[in-house]
Structures are given as C-alpha cells and as structure tokens.
Amino acid sequence: MRQRADHYVLLELADVSRDSGLREKAEELLGEGMAGGLVLDAVLAGSSGERAALWKLREEQAEAHQRECAGASVLNDVAVPVSKVPQFITLVRAACEQRFPGVRAIPFGHIGDGNIHLALLPPMGADPAAFLRQGEDMMNTVNEVVRSFDGSFSAEHGIGRLKSYLMDSWRGGAELEAMRHIKAALDPHGIMNPGKLLPSRR
C-alpha cells in the first residue's frame, strides 16, 4: 500500500537525445530524495500510455472537485512568488479553514511558476447553495493572503465577470483608466467580451 502524502508532484522531463540517460538521472535524483527523506514514494512512466494516465490525474482535478460537490466549489486562480509558494499554501489554507469551518482547501496547479489553483470545497453534507453564497467572501479571504505576499489575484485564467469587482482595489486609478481608454479605442461600441474584465463605473 502506498503512503499518503501531504503533497504530490507531477514532473515531466524531456531531452532531444534518445541516449541522454534521462531516466537513469531521474532515478538517481529520486533515490537521493528518498534517502534524504524528501520523497516518500515515486512512480516513473514506462510507456506513453502510463504517461497519459499520470497526466490525466492532474488534468481532471477541477472536474473531480466539481463532481464531488455537485458544482458547489469556489475556484481561485492566484499567483505568488515561487519561493513563497509553500508558505502561502500553509497560510491560505489556515485562513480559509479558520473563517469557514469545515471548508476543504485544495491547492493544485503549476507550483513551479507560482500559479496556484485553490479549490474551496464545502464540508461533507453541507448545503451547496448556502456554501456558494459565501463565494465572494471566500475569494476575498484568499486574496487578503495573496496581497500579503505581493501576489496577483488572477493568474492563468484572467478576470472575466467573476473577478471584475476586484479591479478597482487591485488595479485602480491611472492603471484602470488606461485600460478603459485602450478598450474604448479598440472597441468603441463595446461588442468585444461585453461586461468582462473592466468593472462598471460607480
């Protein structure tokens, strides 16, 4: 039986040369990690099918969360400096769990570039609608921690409609006005992605 771990890493290595010894180097690296207590267990893909199966575990994370909680998940797409990722994950999970007892905070994503997808799932048996009504408060809780790390409240997936209300506090003033002027120059009739990215004027 394989051990459960606090963190899992999916790592793909590639080389242009067939005789680069890449697999041997990976085995050596993992062996050193295990000897030093940094790695508990590892699986190396031995075929393209096994590679695809490993990637499927990562690619279906969001869908699995949605299925588990009937769509009642609050997804965050944030970024912090790469060197701060471990500390950020610890603090943001603690902040969410303290403010929303029973919430399941599940971080995943491209930790190598500082981009973290943080899925907040309801406690087991919780009312999905009641949980989603707290969605904005949950995102604000996450973003308070993000701001303390001088990070970004939106990384890979952009602003859209969901996060436009945050633009004033994160990118307000001259920066936001410049965005509005560029938008007006390129799209004077407002037909390109209407209602997205830029918040309405109050």
C-alpha positions as CSV (number, residue, x, y, z in Angstrom):
1,M,0.0,0.0,0.0
2,R,1.4,3.4,-1.0
3,Q,1.8,6.0,1.6
4,R,-0.5,9.1,1.6
5,A,1.5,12.3,1.3
6,D,0.8,16.0,2.1
7,H,2.0,17.0,-1.4
8,Y,2.2,15.3,-4.8
9,V,4.4,16.5,-7.7
10,L,3.9,15.5,-11.4
11,L,7.2,16.1,-13.2
12,E,7.9,15.6,-16.9
13,L,11.4,15.5,-18.2
14,A,12.4,15.6,-21.9
15,D,15.5,15.6,-23.9
16,V,16.2,15.7,-27.6
17,S,18.7,12.9,-27.5
18,R,17.5,9.3,-27.2
19,D,20.6,8.2,-25.3
20,S,20.7,11.1,-22.9
21,G,20.3,8.8,-19.9
22,L,17.4,10.9,-18.7
23,R,15.6,8.0,-17.0
24,E,18.7,7.0,-15.1
25,K,19.3,10.6,-14.0
26,A,15.6,10.8,-12.8
27,E,16.0,7.5,-10.8
28,E,19.2,8.9,-9.3
29,L,17.5,12.1,-8.3
30,L,14.5,10.3,-6.8
31,G,16.9,7.9,-5.0
32,E,18.7,10.9,-3.4
33,G,15.3,12.4,-2.4
34,M,14.2,9.2,-0.8
35,A,17.4,8.7,1.1
36,G,17.1,12.3,2.4
37,G,13.5,11.9,3.4
38,L,12.2,14.5,0.9
39,V,10.5,11.9,-1.2
40,L,8.2,9.2,0.2
41,D,7.4,7.3,-3.0
42,A,7.6,7.7,-6.8
43,V,6.2,6.3,-10.0
44,L,8.0,6.5,-13.3
45,A,6.0,6.2,-16.5
46,G,7.3,3.3,-18.6
47,S,5.2,4.0,-21.7
48,S,3.2,6.7,-23.4
49,G,0.1,5.1,-22.0
50,E,1.4,5.4,-18.5
51,R,2.5,8.9,-19.1
52,A,-1.1,9.8,-20.3
53,A,-2.6,8.1,-17.2
54,L,-0.4,10.2,-14.9
55,W,-1.3,13.4,-16.7
56,K,-5.0,12.5,-16.5
57,L,-4.8,12.6,-12.7
58,R,-3.6,16.3,-13.0
59,E,-5.9,17.4,-15.8
60,E,-9.0,16.1,-14.2
61,Q,-8.5,17.8,-10.8
62,A,-11.0,20.5,-11.3
63,E,-13.6,18.2,-12.8
64,A,-13.2,15.8,-9.9
65,H,-13.8,18.6,-7.5
66,Q,-17.0,19.6,-9.3
67,R,-18.3,16.1,-9.4
68,E,-17.6,15.5,-5.7
69,C,-19.5,18.6,-4.5
70,A,-22.2,18.9,-7.2
71,G,-20.6,22.0,-8.6
72,A,-20.5,23.8,-5.3
73,S,-16.8,24.7,-5.3
74,V,-15.2,28.1,-5.2
75,L,-12.2,28.2,-7.5
76,N,-9.3,30.7,-7.2
77,D,-6.5,31.2,-9.7
78,V,-3.8,33.2,-7.9
79,A,-0.1,33.7,-8.1
80,V,2.7,34.4,-5.6
81,P,6.5,34.5,-5.9
82,V,7.7,30.9,-6.5
83,S,9.9,31.0,-3.4
84,K,6.9,31.8,-1.3
85,V,4.5,29.0,-2.5
86,P,4.9,26.6,0.4
87,Q,4.4,29.4,3.0
88,F,1.5,30.8,1.0
89,I,-0.3,27.4,0.8
90,T,0.1,26.9,4.6
91,L,-1.3,30.3,5.5
92,V,-4.1,30.5,2.9
93,R,-5.4,27.1,4.0
94,A,-5.3,28.1,7.6
95,A,-7.1,31.4,6.9
96,C,-9.9,29.7,4.9
97,E,-10.4,26.9,7.5
98,Q,-10.5,29.4,10.3
99,R,-13.0,31.7,8.7
100,F,-15.2,28.9,7.1
101,P,-15.1,25.9,9.4
102,G,-15.1,22.6,7.6
103,V,-14.1,24.0,4.3
104,R,-11.7,21.9,2.3
105,A,-9.0,24.0,0.8
106,I,-7.3,22.1,-2.0
107,P,-4.3,23.7,-3.8
108,F,-3.1,22.4,-7.1
109,G,-1.6,23.8,-10.3
110,H,1.8,25.0,-11.6
111,I,3.7,25.4,-8.4
112,G,6.9,25.8,-10.4
113,D,5.8,29.2,-11.7
114,G,3.9,30.4,-8.6
115,N,0.4,29.9,-10.2
116,I,-1.8,28.1,-7.7
117,H,-5.4,26.9,-8.3
118,L,-7.1,26.8,-4.9
119,A,-10.3,24.9,-4.9
120,L,-12.5,25.5,-1.8
121,L,-15.0,22.7,-1.4
122,P,-17.9,22.6,1.1
123,P,-17.8,20.4,4.2
124,M,-19.2,16.9,3.6
125,G,-23.0,17.1,3.7
126,A,-23.2,20.9,3.6
127,D,-25.9,22.7,1.6
128,P,-24.3,23.6,-1.8
129,A,-26.4,26.7,-2.3
130,A,-25.6,28.1,1.2
131,F,-21.9,27.4,0.5
132,L,-21.9,29.2,-2.8
133,R,-23.5,32.3,-1.2
134,Q,-20.2,32.7,0.7
135,G,-18.2,32.5,-2.5
136,E,-17.2,36.2,-2.7
137,D,-16.2,36.2,1.0
138,M,-14.1,33.2,0.4
139,M,-12.3,34.7,-2.6
140,N,-11.7,37.9,-0.5
141,T,-10.2,35.8,2.2
142,V,-7.9,34.1,-0.2
143,N,-6.9,37.4,-1.8
144,E,-6.1,39.0,1.6
145,V,-3.4,36.4,1.9
146,V,-2.3,36.8,-1.7
147,R,-1.9,40.6,-1.2
148,S,0.3,40.0,1.8
149,F,2.6,38.1,-0.5
150,D,2.6,40.8,-3.1
151,G,1.0,38.3,-5.5
152,S,-1.8,38.5,-8.1
153,F,-5.5,37.8,-7.6
154,S,-5.7,36.5,-11.1
155,A,-3.1,34.5,-13.0
156,E,-3.7,32.0,-15.8
157,H,-7.4,32.3,-16.3
158,G,-7.9,36.0,-16.3
159,I,-10.6,38.3,-14.9
160,G,-13.8,37.6,-16.8
161,R,-17.0,38.6,-15.0
162,L,-16.3,36.8,-11.7
163,K,-13.3,39.0,-10.6
164,S,-14.1,42.3,-12.3
165,Y,-15.2,43.7,-8.9
166,L,-11.6,43.4,-7.7
167,M,-10.1,45.6,-10.4
168,D,-10.7,48.8,-8.5
169,S,-8.9,47.8,-5.4
170,W,-6.0,45.9,-7.2
171,R,-5.6,47.9,-10.4
172,G,-7.4,51.1,-9.8
173,G,-6.6,54.7,-10.5
174,A,-4.5,55.6,-13.5
175,E,-3.8,52.0,-14.5
176,L,-7.5,51.1,-14.7
177,E,-8.3,54.3,-16.6
178,A,-5.6,53.5,-19.1
179,M,-7.2,50.1,-19.6
180,R,-10.6,51.8,-20.2
181,H,-9.1,54.2,-22.7
182,I,-7.5,51.3,-24.6
183,K,-10.7,49.4,-24.6
184,A,-12.7,52.4,-25.9
185,A,-10.2,52.9,-28.7
186,L,-10.2,49.3,-29.8
187,D,-13.9,48.6,-29.1
188,P,-15.9,51.8,-29.2
189,H,-19.2,50.0,-29.4
190,G,-18.5,47.6,-26.6
191,I,-19.1,44.5,-28.6
192,M,-16.0,42.5,-27.6
193,N,-16.5,40.5,-24.5
194,P,-19.0,42.9,-23.0
195,G,-19.1,43.1,-19.2
196,K,-15.8,41.3,-18.7
197,L,-12.5,42.5,-17.2
198,L,-13.4,46.1,-16.6
199,P,-15.8,47.0,-13.7
200,S,-18.7,49.3,-14.4
201,R,-18.2,52.9,-13.2
202,R,-19.9,53.6,-9.9
